[in-house]
Amino acid sequence: MLTTDRLVIRAFHRDDTAALAAYRSDPVVARYQSWETPLSLKDAAKAVAEYAADDPDMNGWYQWAIDLNGVLIGDIGVNVHDNCMQAEIGFTLAAQYHRRGYGTEAVERIVEHLFADRRLHRISAECDARNVASARLLRKVGFRQEGLLRRNTWTKGEWTDDMVFGLLETDPR
């Protein structure tokens, strides 16, 4: 479990199923994500069970729950590479919690954890080039845009451009 002034970043638990299904079913939230909507309660329960069974200290993907006063408001995925020196992150926040600094606060805490506790060298992130809010958040946390992958991802019936971001442990934040 990781904490900030306002948030708890923790493992998923069964009580998160309805909230996960709700925000991942929201077309606004899913617009630039790879999943289709809606997310059924059955599929959300399966995802929550899988997330809860994972180990945050192992390599590979781990999905952290973002908790505000006992309520699941989003999640952050962290993929620690097999070399144990770098990771990729991705994040999702329920629409009613956008533009309140919660996403920035959660990503900053994950970055701190990955560099200080996991002793990583580099963290990367990608987002749809139209996702201005996510790109702004990444820049605010200290990530640098390292590239643009033109028409790189086929999703939801169209080719999309991806912005590529990176943050080194030695970069100023």
N, CA, C and O of each residue as an XYZ file, in Angstrom:
692
protein
N       0.836     -1.179      0.000
C       0.000      0.000      0.000
C       0.883      1.245      0.000
O       1.884      1.315      0.713
N       0.496      2.214     -0.805
C       1.187      3.490     -0.892
C       0.185      4.579     -0.536
O      -1.004      4.450     -0.827
N       0.656      5.643      0.086
C      -0.270      6.714      0.459
C       0.250      8.063     -0.019
O       1.447      8.263     -0.223
N      -0.702      8.983     -0.190
C      -0.412     10.386     -0.476
C      -1.220     11.187      0.542
O      -1.829     10.614      1.446
N      -1.225     12.490      0.398
C      -2.021     13.310      1.305
C      -3.503     12.956      1.257
O      -4.190     13.002      2.278
N      -4.000     12.600      0.060
C      -5.436     12.358     -0.085
C      -5.804     10.947     -0.504
O      -6.965     10.555     -0.383
N      -4.854     10.181     -0.988
C      -5.158      8.901     -1.619
C      -4.462      7.731     -0.940
O      -3.447      7.886     -0.261
N      -5.042      6.559     -1.148
C      -4.387      5.299     -0.829
C      -4.277      4.545     -2.146
O      -5.273      4.358     -2.846
N      -3.090      4.121     -2.475
C      -2.859      3.329     -3.680
C      -2.584      1.918     -3.179
O      -1.570      1.663     -2.530
N      -3.494      1.010     -3.488
C      -3.542     -0.281     -2.805
C      -3.880     -1.394     -3.779
O      -4.133     -1.165     -4.962
N      -3.874     -2.610     -3.242
C      -4.326     -3.769     -4.007
C      -5.837     -3.682     -4.213
O      -6.552     -3.073     -3.416
N      -6.301     -4.289     -5.278
C      -7.741     -4.396     -5.510
C      -8.349     -5.398     -4.540
O      -7.687     -6.343     -4.111
N      -9.624     -5.182     -4.195
C     -10.372     -6.175     -3.435
C     -11.784     -6.282     -3.997
O     -12.232     -5.421     -4.755
N     -12.469     -7.336     -3.620
C     -13.768     -7.688     -4.200
C     -14.761     -6.528     -4.212
O     -15.553     -6.396     -5.145
N     -14.721     -5.696     -3.189
C     -15.660     -4.574     -3.105
C     -15.456     -3.530     -4.204
O     -16.271     -2.617     -4.340
N     -14.390     -3.649     -4.985
C     -14.098     -2.697     -6.056
C     -14.817     -3.006     -7.365
O     -14.756     -2.215     -8.307
N     -15.491     -4.143     -7.430
C     -16.071     -4.612     -8.688
C     -17.023     -3.607     -9.316
O     -16.872     -3.271    -10.491
N     -17.992     -3.124     -8.567
C     -19.003     -2.217     -9.139
C     -18.381     -0.903     -9.605
O     -18.729     -0.395    -10.670
N     -17.467     -0.355     -8.816
C     -16.832      0.909     -9.204
C     -15.988      0.728    -10.466
O     -16.015      1.577    -11.357
N     -15.234     -0.381    -10.546
C     -14.432     -0.649    -11.747
C     -15.336     -0.762    -12.972
O     -15.054     -0.169    -14.013
N     -16.419     -1.524    -12.847
C     -17.352     -1.680    -13.967
C     -17.935     -0.324    -14.373
O     -18.093     -0.045    -15.562
N     -18.250      0.506    -13.397
C     -18.867      1.803    -13.696
C     -17.921      2.720    -14.464
O     -18.289      3.233    -15.521
N     -16.696      2.939    -13.948
C     -15.858      3.915    -14.644
C     -15.258      3.361    -15.924
O     -14.982      4.124    -16.849
N     -15.051      2.063    -16.001
C     -14.536      1.513    -17.252
C     -15.630      1.366    -18.310
O     -15.333      1.111    -19.477
N     -16.882      1.523    -17.913
C     -17.995      1.517    -18.863
C     -18.312      2.908    -19.380
O     -19.071      3.049    -20.339
N     -17.760      3.916    -18.781
C     -18.023      5.297    -19.153
C     -17.313      5.601    -20.481
O     -16.087      5.516    -20.554
N     -18.065      5.953    -21.525
C     -17.431      6.246    -22.824
C     -16.403      7.368    -22.759
O     -15.440      7.357    -23.526
N     -16.582      8.338    -21.861
C     -15.609      9.424    -21.702
C     -14.278      8.866    -21.213
O     -13.219      9.238    -21.717
N     -14.335      7.972    -20.229
C     -13.123      7.368    -19.662
C     -12.474      6.419    -20.661
O     -11.248      6.377    -20.770
N     -13.277      5.665    -21.384
C     -12.759      4.636    -22.292
C     -12.341      5.182    -23.663
O     -11.771      4.451    -24.472
N     -12.617      6.442    -23.920
C     -12.395      6.987    -25.264
C     -11.000      6.692    -25.819
O     -10.874      6.271    -26.969
N      -9.970      6.903    -25.031
C      -8.597      6.715    -25.514
C      -7.960      5.438    -24.980
O      -6.744      5.266    -25.068
N      -8.759      4.557    -24.435
C      -8.260      3.288    -23.894
C      -8.538      2.170    -24.893
O      -9.311      2.342    -25.836
N      -7.904      1.034    -24.675
C      -8.033     -0.068    -25.629
C      -9.284     -0.908    -25.419
O      -9.672     -1.655    -26.318
N      -9.927     -0.809    -24.258
C     -11.071     -1.676    -23.997
C     -12.355     -1.130    -24.602
O     -12.491      0.065    -24.867
N     -13.284     -2.040    -24.807
C     -14.617     -1.693    -25.301
C     -15.555     -1.520    -24.116
O     -15.336     -2.093    -23.048
N     -16.587     -0.736    -24.311
C     -17.591     -0.544    -23.274
C     -18.891     -1.213    -23.715
O     -19.109     -1.394    -24.913
N     -19.748     -1.579    -22.781
C     -19.578     -1.487    -21.330
C     -18.785     -2.675    -20.789
O     -18.623     -3.691    -21.466
N     -18.294     -2.529    -19.558
C     -17.651     -3.625    -18.834
C     -18.707     -4.201    -17.896
O     -19.184     -3.515    -16.993
N     -19.065     -5.446    -18.111
C     -20.102     -6.078    -17.289
C     -19.595     -6.311    -15.873
O     -18.389     -6.357    -15.633
N     -20.526     -6.457    -14.943
C     -20.146     -6.782    -13.560
C     -19.405     -8.114    -13.502
O     -18.475     -8.276    -12.712
N     -19.811     -9.058    -14.332
C     -19.142    -10.369    -14.357
C     -17.683    -10.214    -14.798
O     -16.779    -10.773    -14.176
N     -17.461     -9.457    -15.867
C     -16.093     -9.248    -16.350
C     -15.279     -8.396    -15.379
O     -14.081     -8.624    -15.211
N     -15.917     -7.423    -14.742
C     -15.221     -6.613    -13.736
C     -14.821     -7.473    -12.547
O     -13.721     -7.317    -12.018
N     -15.692     -8.377    -12.120
C     -15.371     -9.267    -10.992
C     -14.187    -10.165    -11.344
O     -13.318    -10.410    -10.507
N     -14.156    -10.651    -12.571
C     -13.030    -11.483    -13.016
C     -11.731    -10.667    -13.014
O     -10.693    -11.146    -12.556
N     -11.795     -9.440    -13.528
C     -10.610     -8.579    -13.552
C     -10.132     -8.271    -12.135
O      -8.938     -8.356    -11.848
N     -11.054     -7.918    -11.260
C     -10.691     -7.594     -9.875
C     -10.044     -8.798     -9.206
O      -9.053     -8.642     -8.492
N     -10.582     -9.993     -9.421
C     -10.001    -11.208     -8.831
C      -8.576    -11.430     -9.345
O      -7.685    -11.797     -8.580
N      -8.370    -11.206    -10.641
C      -7.027    -11.361    -11.214
C      -6.073    -10.307    -10.650
O      -4.942    -10.625    -10.282
N      -6.526     -9.061    -10.585
C      -5.681     -7.998    -10.033
C      -5.316     -8.299     -8.580
O      -4.166     -8.124     -8.176
N      -6.288     -8.748     -7.802
C      -6.064     -9.011     -6.377
C      -5.088    -10.158     -6.158
O      -4.390    -10.188     -5.144
N      -5.029    -11.099     -7.091
C      -4.144    -12.260     -6.949
C      -2.702    -11.959     -7.344
O      -1.796    -12.716     -6.997
N      -2.482    -10.871     -8.060
C      -1.135    -10.521     -8.513
C      -0.279     -9.997     -7.366
O      -0.789     -9.609     -6.315
N       1.034     -9.996     -7.591
C       2.001     -9.554     -6.586
C       2.704     -8.294     -7.098
O       3.353     -8.335     -8.143
N       2.584     -7.174     -6.375
C       3.199     -5.925     -6.850
C       4.723     -5.957     -6.877
O       5.341     -5.099     -7.506
N       5.331     -6.912     -6.218
C       6.792     -6.992     -6.179
C       7.376     -7.863     -7.289
O       8.596     -7.984     -7.404
N       6.526     -8.461     -8.097
C       6.985     -9.306     -9.195
C       7.083     -8.480    -10.478
O       6.476     -7.414    -10.583
N       7.836     -8.967    -11.433
C       7.905     -8.345    -12.749
C       6.604     -8.610    -13.495
O       5.847     -9.516    -13.145
N       6.357     -7.818    -14.515
C       5.129     -7.940    -15.277
C       4.125     -6.904    -14.823
O       4.442     -6.010    -14.038
N       2.902     -7.035    -15.330
C       1.870     -6.049    -15.037
C       1.288     -6.243    -13.644
O       1.016     -7.361    -13.207
N       1.108     -5.127    -12.971
C       0.382     -5.098    -11.692
C      -0.552     -3.897    -11.738
O      -0.141     -2.794    -12.095
N      -1.799     -4.115    -11.379
C      -2.799     -3.056    -11.408
C      -3.061     -2.583     -9.978
O      -3.557     -3.340     -9.143
N      -2.724     -1.328     -9.710
C      -2.954     -0.705     -8.409
C      -4.322     -0.018     -8.418
O      -4.709      0.571     -9.427
N      -5.045     -0.088     -7.318
C      -6.307      0.623     -7.138
C      -6.010      1.993     -6.544
O      -5.179      2.117     -5.644
N      -6.682      3.013     -7.042
C      -6.580      4.369     -6.479
C      -7.829      4.591     -5.632
O      -8.951      4.576     -6.137
N      -7.614      4.794     -4.348
C      -8.693      4.854     -3.359
C      -8.737      6.243     -2.736
O      -7.720      6.764     -2.280
N      -9.926      6.834     -2.723
C     -10.168      8.118     -2.067
C     -11.229      7.892     -0.991
O     -12.395      7.653     -1.305
N     -10.830      7.966      0.249
C     -11.763      7.794      1.370
C     -12.568      6.500      1.273
O     -13.772      6.485      1.530
N     -11.883      5.407      0.896
C     -12.543      4.106      0.823
C     -13.284      3.829     -0.465
O     -13.936      2.792     -0.586
N     -13.201      4.736     -1.441
C     -13.898      4.574     -2.721
C     -12.872      4.429     -3.840
O     -11.941      5.226     -3.950
N     -13.057      3.392     -4.677
C     -12.193      3.206     -5.839
C     -12.521      4.288     -6.864
O     -13.653      4.387     -7.336
N     -11.506      5.105     -7.204
C     -11.730      6.184     -8.178
C     -10.919      5.999     -9.455
O     -11.064      6.776    -10.398
N     -10.063      4.974     -9.495
C      -9.254      4.742    -10.683
C      -8.232      3.661    -10.433
O      -8.253      2.983     -9.406
N      -7.330      3.510    -11.397
C      -6.279      2.494    -11.274
C      -5.049      2.918    -12.048
O      -5.107      3.728    -12.973
N      -3.932      2.339    -11.634
C      -2.651      2.563    -12.312
C      -2.016      1.210    -12.573
O      -1.791      0.422    -11.654
N      -1.733      0.953    -13.844
C      -1.034     -0.277    -14.215
C       0.460     -0.006    -14.294
O       0.895      1.012    -14.833
N       1.237     -0.933    -13.747
C       2.693     -0.847    -13.787
C       3.220     -2.163    -14.347
O       2.912     -3.239    -13.834
N       4.014     -2.063    -15.401
C       4.632     -3.238    -16.002
C       6.145     -3.142    -15.805
O       6.838     -2.455    -16.554
N       6.647     -3.846    -14.778
C       8.086     -3.875    -14.534
C       8.690     -4.903    -15.488
O       8.284     -6.065    -15.504
N       9.654     -4.466    -16.272
C      10.287     -5.323    -17.276
C      11.109     -6.418    -16.611
O      11.477     -6.318    -15.440
N      11.387     -7.458    -17.378
C      12.168     -8.581    -16.865
C      13.553     -8.174    -16.394
O      14.134     -8.842    -15.539
N      14.094     -7.081    -16.940
C      15.437     -6.656    -16.528
C      15.445     -5.964    -15.164
O      16.510     -5.635    -14.640
N      14.260     -5.741    -14.588
C      14.110     -5.130    -13.246
C      14.684     -3.713    -13.164
O      14.951     -3.219    -12.069
N      14.873     -3.062    -14.301
C      15.450     -1.721    -14.297
C      14.534     -0.670    -14.916
O      14.822      0.524    -14.836
N      13.435     -1.102    -15.531
C      12.547     -0.149    -16.171
C      11.116     -0.666    -16.097
O      10.866     -1.853    -15.888
N      10.188      0.271    -16.274
C       8.769     -0.078    -16.229
C       7.995      0.829    -17.164
O       8.466      1.892    -17.569
N       6.803      0.384    -17.493
C       5.834      1.169    -18.245
C       4.635      1.376    -17.336
O       4.271      0.477    -16.577
N       4.018      2.543    -17.402
C       2.826      2.783    -16.600
C       1.665      3.232    -17.484
O       1.862      3.735    -18.590
N       0.466      3.040    -16.977
C      -0.752      3.542    -17.582
C      -1.744      3.821    -16.471
O      -1.669      3.204    -15.409
N      -2.666      4.735    -16.695
C      -3.562      5.130    -15.612
C      -4.950      5.446    -16.145
O      -5.122      5.833    -17.301
N      -5.932      5.272    -15.274
C      -7.334      5.545    -15.583
C      -7.976      6.132    -14.340
O      -7.729      5.673    -13.225
N      -8.796      7.142    -14.535
C      -9.487      7.786    -13.426
C     -10.950      7.988    -13.807
O     -11.252      8.400    -14.927
N     -11.857      7.697    -12.876
C     -13.281      7.926    -13.109
C     -13.507      9.397    -13.462
O     -12.867     10.279    -12.889
N     -14.398      9.659    -14.386
C     -14.584     11.008    -14.934
C     -14.916     12.046    -13.872
O     -14.469     13.188    -13.976
N     -15.684     11.682    -12.861
C     -16.060     12.682    -11.851
C     -14.879     13.118    -10.992
O     -14.999     14.062    -10.211
N     -13.733     12.439    -11.128
C     -12.532     12.800    -10.360
C     -11.460     13.458    -11.237
O     -10.360     13.747    -10.764
N     -11.783     13.693    -12.518
C     -10.844     14.387    -13.408
C     -10.681     15.836    -12.951
O     -11.572     16.416    -12.331
N      -9.532     16.396    -13.269
C      -9.227     17.827    -13.078
C      -9.265     18.266    -11.607
O      -9.579     19.417    -11.301
N      -8.942     17.333    -10.706
C      -8.862     17.655     -9.284
C      -7.483     17.337     -8.706
O      -7.260     17.471     -7.502
N      -6.565     16.918     -9.568
C      -5.210     16.619     -9.134
C      -5.003     15.207     -8.624
O      -3.885     14.854     -8.249
N      -6.054     14.381     -8.596
C      -5.911     13.018     -8.080
C      -5.009     12.166     -8.970
O      -4.178     11.408     -8.470
N      -5.170     12.289    -10.281
C      -4.331     11.515    -11.198
C      -2.871     11.879    -11.051
O      -2.010     11.002    -10.988
N      -2.589     13.168    -10.996
C      -1.208     13.624    -10.821
C      -0.632     13.107     -9.506
O       0.496     12.617     -9.461
N      -1.405     13.222     -8.459
C      -0.959     12.775     -7.132
C      -0.656     11.277     -7.129
O       0.350     10.848     -6.563
N      -1.515     10.489     -7.753
C      -1.314      9.042     -7.798
C      -0.097      8.675     -8.651
O       0.712      7.840     -8.246
N       0.037      9.287     -9.820
C       1.174      8.977    -10.692
C       2.480      9.419    -10.035
O       3.474      8.697    -10.102
N       2.495     10.587     -9.405
C       3.705     11.026     -8.701
C       4.115     10.008     -7.638
O       5.302      9.723     -7.475
N       3.139      9.463     -6.917
C       3.464      8.498     -5.853
C       3.975      7.194     -6.438
O       4.901      6.596     -5.891
N       3.389      6.744     -7.536
C       3.881      5.526     -8.192
C       5.294      5.733     -8.706
O       6.141      4.852     -8.560
N       5.559      6.880     -9.303
C       6.908      7.196     -9.794
C       7.899      7.180     -8.631
O       8.974      6.588     -8.734
N       7.539      7.821     -7.545
C       8.407      7.824     -6.357
C       8.679      6.398     -5.881
O       9.818      6.045     -5.578
N       7.641      5.595     -5.818
C       7.792      4.192     -5.393
C       8.722      3.424     -6.335
O       9.609      2.700     -5.883
N       8.518      3.584     -7.635
C       9.325      2.821     -8.589
C      10.793      3.221     -8.553
O      11.668      2.363     -8.669
N      11.073      4.497     -8.395
C      12.468      4.928     -8.340
C      13.091      4.682     -6.968
O      14.213      4.181     -6.895
N      12.409      5.014     -5.896
C      13.002      4.912     -4.552
C      12.990      3.482     -4.011
O      13.994      3.006     -3.480
N      11.856      2.804     -4.147
C      11.721      1.473     -3.551
C      12.146      0.360     -4.493
O      12.828     -0.575     -4.074
N      11.754      0.445     -5.759
C      12.108     -0.605     -6.729
C      13.453     -0.337     -7.395
O      14.003     -1.210     -8.065
N      13.984      0.883     -7.210
C      15.300      1.277     -7.708
C      15.408      1.157     -9.236
O      16.420      0.703     -9.769
N      14.343      1.573     -9.918
C      14.336      1.507    -11.372
C      15.150      2.650    -11.971
O      15.393      3.672    -11.330
N      15.556      2.447    -13.205
C      16.326      3.428    -13.967
C      15.418      4.308    -14.823
O      15.692      5.495    -15.002
N      14.326      3.725    -15.357
C      13.498      4.428    -16.350
C      12.052      3.984    -16.238
O      11.755      2.822    -15.961
N      11.149      4.952    -16.462
C       9.718      4.673    -16.543
C       9.216      5.278    -17.849
O       9.551      6.415    -18.181
N       8.421      4.523    -18.581
C       7.864      5.024    -19.834
C       6.341      4.994    -19.774
O       5.747      4.311    -18.940
N       5.737      5.735    -20.661
C       4.281      5.763    -20.793
C       3.948      6.151    -22.225
O       4.711      6.859    -22.882
N       2.808      5.684    -22.699
C       2.296      6.068    -24.011
C       0.858      6.497    -23.846
O       0.148      6.014    -22.964
N       0.433      7.406    -24.699
C      -0.989      7.743    -24.731
C      -1.383      8.151    -26.135
O      -0.554      8.590    -26.931
N      -2.649      8.000    -26.418
C      -3.216      8.448    -27.682
C      -2.878      9.933    -27.836
O      -3.034     10.706    -26.891
N      -2.429     10.319    -28.986
C      -2.008     11.710    -29.204
C      -3.143     12.707    -29.014
O      -2.886     13.891    -28.796
N      -4.380     12.261    -29.090
C      -5.523     13.160    -28.875
C      -5.832     13.330    -27.377
O      -6.632     14.186    -26.998
N      -5.199     12.519    -26.541
C      -5.485     12.550    -25.107
C      -4.633     13.636    -24.439
O      -3.631     13.354    -23.783
N      -5.058     14.854    -24.624
C      -4.327     16.022    -24.147
C      -4.185     16.003    -22.618
O      -3.137     16.377    -22.092
N      -5.217     15.576    -21.914
C      -5.179     15.574    -20.443
C      -4.119     14.612    -19.913
O      -3.396     14.953    -18.977
N      -4.015     13.420    -20.494
C      -3.000     12.469    -20.034
C      -1.597     12.959    -20.355
O      -0.688     12.822    -19.536
N      -1.417     13.524    -21.530
C      -0.105     14.068    -21.895
C       0.284     15.196    -20.944
O       1.437     15.283    -20.522
N      -0.676     16.061    -20.605
C      -0.412     17.154    -19.666
C      -0.012     16.607    -18.289
O       0.928     17.106    -17.669
N      -0.723     15.592    -17.820
C      -0.400     14.983    -16.527
C       1.023     14.427    -16.540
O       1.793     14.672    -15.611
N       1.373     13.685    -17.582
C       2.714     13.099    -17.653
C       3.789     14.188    -17.639
O       4.795     14.059    -16.943
N       3.579     15.248    -18.397
C       4.553     16.352    -18.402
C       4.649     17.002    -17.026
O       5.741     17.346    -16.575
N       3.521     17.170    -16.369
C       3.503     17.792    -15.041
C       4.307     16.975    -14.028
O       4.945     17.535    -13.137
N       4.273     15.663    -14.168
C       5.009     14.779    -13.263
C       6.498     14.744    -13.609
O       7.308     14.294    -12.798
N       6.866     15.215    -14.803
C       8.273     15.268    -15.179
C       8.643     14.443    -16.389
O       9.794     14.475    -16.823
N       7.696     13.701    -16.949
C       7.976     12.904    -18.142
C       8.268     13.829    -19.318
O       7.720     14.927    -19.417
N       9.129     13.368    -20.195
C       9.444     14.084    -21.421
C       8.877     13.328    -22.604
O       8.972     12.102    -22.672
N       8.287     14.058    -23.534
C       7.828     13.393    -24.746
C       9.048     13.034    -25.567
O       9.868     13.890    -25.901
N       9.154     11.763    -25.885
C      10.316     11.267    -26.613
C      10.006     10.933    -28.067
O      10.911     10.710    -28.872
N       8.739     10.901    -28.387
C       8.417     10.589    -29.768
C       6.929     10.569    -30.036
O       6.097     10.651    -29.133
N       6.634     10.456    -31.308
C       5.273     10.318    -31.780
C       5.267      9.150    -32.750
O       5.967      9.171    -33.762
N       4.491      8.151    -32.447
C       4.359      6.988    -33.319
C       3.097      7.198    -34.157
O       1.977      7.042    -33.671
N       3.303      7.550    -35.415
C       2.192      7.908    -36.283
C       1.406      6.674    -36.716
O       1.965      5.668    -37.152
N       0.064      6.799    -36.576
C      -0.851      5.718    -36.971
C      -0.316      4.376    -36.498
O      -0.186      3.433    -37.278
N      -0.012      4.307    -35.230
C       0.659      3.149    -34.645
C      -0.284      2.091    -34.081
O       0.035      0.902    -34.111
N      -1.423      2.502    -33.574
C      -2.314      1.569    -32.885
C      -3.666      1.505    -33.574
O      -4.299      2.531    -33.822
N      -4.103      0.285    -33.883
C      -5.441      0.077    -34.426
C      -6.356     -0.175    -33.244
O      -6.238     -1.197    -32.568
N      -7.262      0.750    -32.995
C      -8.189      0.593    -31.883
C      -9.528      1.213    -32.235
O      -9.597      2.300    -32.807
N     -10.577      0.511    -31.888
C     -11.945      1.001    -32.064
C     -12.212      1.434    -33.506
O     -12.894      2.428    -33.759
N     -11.657      0.662    -34.442
C     -11.943      0.887    -35.847
C     -11.132      1.964    -36.531
O     -11.477      2.397    -37.631
N     -10.051      2.407    -35.892
C      -9.236      3.449    -36.526
C      -7.777      3.330    -36.101
O      -7.454      2.767    -35.055
N      -6.910      3.876    -36.942
C      -5.502      3.998    -36.603
C      -5.321      5.256    -35.769
O      -5.875      6.306    -36.094
N      -4.551      5.152    -34.703
C      -4.307      6.317    -33.860
C      -2.814      6.548    -33.700
O      -2.009      5.619    -33.759
N      -2.468      7.810    -33.497
C      -1.090      8.179    -33.191
C      -0.865      8.001    -31.690
O      -1.770      8.234    -30.888
N       0.339      7.589    -31.318
C       0.698      7.429    -29.906
C       1.850      8.362    -29.563
O       2.850      8.424    -30.278
N       1.696      9.084    -28.465
C       2.812      9.867    -27.921
C       3.565      8.969    -26.950
O       2.962      8.256    -26.149
N       4.891      9.015    -27.033
C       5.760      8.200    -26.189
C       6.471      9.126    -25.208
O       7.061     10.132    -25.601
N       6.406      8.771    -23.928
C       7.025      9.570    -22.870
C       8.003      8.729    -22.081
O       7.842      7.514    -21.972
N       9.016      9.373    -21.532
C       9.980      8.684    -20.699
C      10.427      9.568    -19.546
O      10.427     10.795    -19.643
N      10.805      8.920    -18.457
C      11.318      9.597    -17.277
C      12.452      8.750    -16.716
O      12.276      7.569    -16.413
N      13.612      9.373    -16.585
C      14.753      8.696    -15.988
C      14.829      9.021    -14.505
O      14.363     10.070    -14.060
N      15.409      8.129    -13.766
C      15.569      8.336    -12.315
C      16.342      9.624    -12.038
O      16.121     10.272    -11.015
N      17.239      9.993    -12.936
C      18.072     11.185    -12.744
C      17.433     12.480    -13.244
O      17.979     13.561    -13.024
N      16.273     12.381    -13.922
C      15.613     13.574    -14.437
C      15.050     14.415    -13.285
O      14.595     13.873    -12.277
N      15.084     15.731    -13.441
C      14.453     16.575    -12.414
C      12.935     16.384    -12.427
O      12.316     16.190    -13.473
N      12.368     16.447    -11.228
C      10.902     16.320    -11.107
C      10.378     17.425    -10.245
O       9.172     17.507    -10.013
